[in-house]
Amino acid sequence: MNAHTQVTTIAGPVGAIDISIDLPQNEPVRGLALVAHPHPLFAGTKDNKVAQTLARTFVALGYATVRPNFRGVGNSAGEHDKGIGEQDDLLAVIDWMRTQTAWSPDAATLPLALGGFSFGSFVQTHVGRRLAEAGTPAERLVLVGTATSRWEVATVPADTIVIHGEQDETVALASVLDWARPQDLPVIVIPGADHFFHRKLHLIKQLVVNAWVR
């Protein structure tokens, strides 16, 4: 992603989890962020451009950011598990992040942000739900291209940032609005954007940074 990206593997529930780490440079870490990529059976990886954009955004906000590869992608062990085992893997990554005192002596208690694109957004809504049920809720979620028409996306907190492309050909905007409407959840629509936000990636970063409460 940039000159400072670290790539390594950590232990997960079914074996190695392949991760990329990006840390804020020359400033204290103010939080932790975990970014989930699009569908692994359709070439989705942690190096997807939207996932990288979310990572850059969180780093700009001062968050130590990790992008894991889902099961069976890159050097991650296991096989695709339809978003179920993937939740367990992301929770394992969070537990590992909490031990990284080299990033911050307060790593165990820093705020945690969750970001996801497409299939990754679906997984992150359930990770957020499980964290909340455990009494350790995420600080905030950022969902891009939320895959509401393809999987059972969980309800989310009222301050969740939801960004969608007007011309998304993979997940219709109407589907996202149908999911958001019962929650009274605003959806930010980028005019002219397709599912992968070609030529619109800079707007994702701009919108999230402007919406973040410092």
C-alpha positions in Angstrom: 0.0 0.0 0.0 2.8 2.4 0.9 6.4 2.3 1.9 5.5 1.6 5.5 3.1 -1.3 5.0 4.2 -4.4 7.0 3.0 -7.8 5.8 3.0 -10.8 8.1 0.9 -13.8 9.3 -0.6 -14.4 12.7 -2.3 -17.4 14.2 -6.1 -17.8 13.6 -8.8 -20.3 14.4 -7.9 -22.5 11.4 -4.3 -21.6 10.8 -2.4 -18.6 9.5 -4.1 -15.2 8.8 -2.2 -13.1 6.2 -2.3 -9.4 7.2 -1.1 -6.0 6.1 -0.4 -3.4 8.8 -0.3 0.3 8.3 0.6 2.7 11.1 0.4 6.4 11.4 3.7 8.1 10.9 5.1 10.7 13.3 2.1 10.9 15.5 0.5 8.9 18.4 -1.9 6.0 17.6 -5.3 7.2 18.6 -7.2 4.0 17.8 -7.2 0.6 16.0 -8.9 -0.1 12.7 -9.7 -3.4 11.0 -10.6 -3.4 7.3 -12.4 -6.3 5.5 -12.1 -6.9 1.8 -14.7 -8.0 -0.9 -15.7 -11.5 -1.8 -12.8 -13.9 -1.9 -14.4 -16.2 -4.5 -14.6 -13.2 -6.9 -10.9 -12.1 -6.6 -11.4 -10.0 -3.5 -8.2 -9.5 -1.4 -6.8 -7.2 1.2 -5.1 -5.3 -1.7 -8.5 -4.3 -3.3 -8.4 -0.6 -4.0 -11.5 0.2 -1.9 -10.0 -1.7 1.1 -6.7 0.1 0.6 -8.6 3.4 0.5 -10.3 2.6 3.8 -7.0 1.7 5.3 -5.4 5.0 4.1 -8.4 6.9 5.6 -8.1 5.3 9.0 -4.3 5.9 9.0 -4.9 9.5 8.2 -7.2 9.6 11.2 -4.5 8.3 13.4 -5.5 4.6 13.6 -3.2 1.6 13.4 -4.8 -0.3 10.6 -4.9 -4.0 9.7 -6.2 -5.6 6.5 -6.4 -9.4 6.7 -6.9 -11.7 3.8 -10.0 -13.9 4.4 -9.7 -17.7 4.5 -8.1 -19.3 1.4 -6.8 -15.9 0.1 -3.1 -15.2 -0.2 -1.3 -16.8 2.7 -4.4 -17.2 4.8 -5.2 -20.8 5.7 -8.6 -22.5 5.4 -11.5 -22.3 2.9 -14.2 -19.8 2.3 -16.9 -20.2 5.0 -19.7 -17.9 3.7 -18.8 -15.2 6.2 -19.2 -17.4 9.3 -15.7 -18.5 10.1 -14.5 -15.2 8.6 -16.1 -13.5 11.6 -14.1 -15.7 14.0 -11.0 -14.8 12.1 -11.6 -11.1 12.3 -12.3 -11.4 16.0 -8.9 -13.2 16.4 -7.2 -10.4 14.5 -8.8 -7.9 16.9 -7.5 -9.9 19.9 -4.0 -9.8 18.4 -4.2 -6.1 17.7 -5.1 -5.5 21.4 -1.7 -7.0 22.4 0.4 -4.8 20.2 1.9 -2.5 22.8 4.7 -1.5 20.3 2.0 0.5 18.4 0.7 2.0 21.6 1.0 1.2 25.3 -2.8 1.5 25.4 -3.5 -0.9 22.6 -5.7 -3.1 24.9 -8.1 -0.2 25.5 -7.9 2.0 22.4 -11.1 2.7 20.4 -11.7 0.2 17.6 -13.1 1.1 14.2 -14.4 -1.4 11.7 -14.4 -0.9 7.9 -15.7 -3.2 5.2 -16.3 -3.2 1.5 -19.0 -5.4 -0.2 -18.8 -8.9 1.3 -16.4 -7.4 3.9 -19.1 -5.0 5.0 -21.5 -7.9 5.6 -18.9 -9.7 7.7 -18.1 -6.5 9.7 -21.7 -5.9 10.6 -21.8 -9.3 12.3 -18.4 -8.7 14.0 -19.7 -5.4 15.3 -22.8 -7.2 16.6 -20.7 -9.8 18.4 -18.5 -7.2 19.9 -21.5 -5.3 21.2 -23.0 -8.4 22.6 -19.7 -9.2 24.4 -19.8 -5.7 26.0 -16.8 -4.4 23.9 -18.5 -2.4 21.1 -16.6 -0.9 18.2 -16.2 2.8 18.3 -17.7 3.1 14.8 -18.3 1.2 11.5 -17.7 2.4 8.0 -19.5 0.3 5.3 -18.9 0.8 1.6 -20.9 -0.9 -1.1 -22.8 -2.7 1.6 -23.9 -6.1 0.3 -27.5 -6.0 1.5 -28.9 -7.8 -1.6 -26.6 -10.8 -1.3 -26.2 -11.6 2.4 -28.1 -11.1 5.7 -26.4 -7.8 6.8 -26.9 -7.1 10.5 -28.4 -4.0 11.9 -25.8 -1.4 12.9 -25.3 1.5 15.3 -26.9 4.9 14.4 -23.6 6.6 13.8 -22.4 4.0 11.2 -21.1 5.7 8.0 -22.7 4.0 4.9 -21.4 4.9 1.5 -22.8 3.6 -1.7 -22.5 4.2 -5.4 -25.5 5.6 -7.3 -24.8 3.3 -10.2 -23.7 0.2 -8.3 -24.4 -2.7 -10.7 -23.6 -5.4 -8.0 -25.7 -4.2 -5.1 -28.6 -2.0 -6.1 -28.9 1.3 -4.2 -32.6 0.5 -3.6 -31.6 -2.6 -1.6 -29.3 -0.6 0.7 -32.1 1.9 1.3 -34.5 -0.9 2.1 -32.0 -2.2 4.7 -31.3 1.3 6.1 -34.9 2.6 6.2 -36.1 0.6 9.2 -33.0 1.7 11.1 -33.4 5.4 10.2 -29.8 5.1 9.0 -28.6 7.7 6.5 -26.9 6.5 3.4 -24.3 8.7 1.6 -24.7 8.3 -2.2 -21.8 9.1 -4.5 -23.3 10.2 -7.9 -22.1 8.2 -10.8 -20.1 5.7 -8.8 -20.2 2.0 -9.6 -19.6 -0.8 -7.2 -15.8 -0.4 -7.3 -15.9 3.4 -7.2 -13.7 3.8 -10.2 -12.4 7.4 -10.3 -14.3 8.1 -7.1 -12.0 6.5 -4.4 -10.9 9.9 -3.2 -14.4 10.8 -2.3 -14.6 7.8 0.1 -11.7 9.1 2.1 -13.0 12.7 2.0 -16.4 11.7 3.2 -15.2 9.5 6.1 -12.6 12.0 7.3 -15.2 14.8 7.3 -17.7 12.7 9.1 -15.3 11.5 11.8 -15.6 13.0 15.3 -12.2 14.0 16.4 
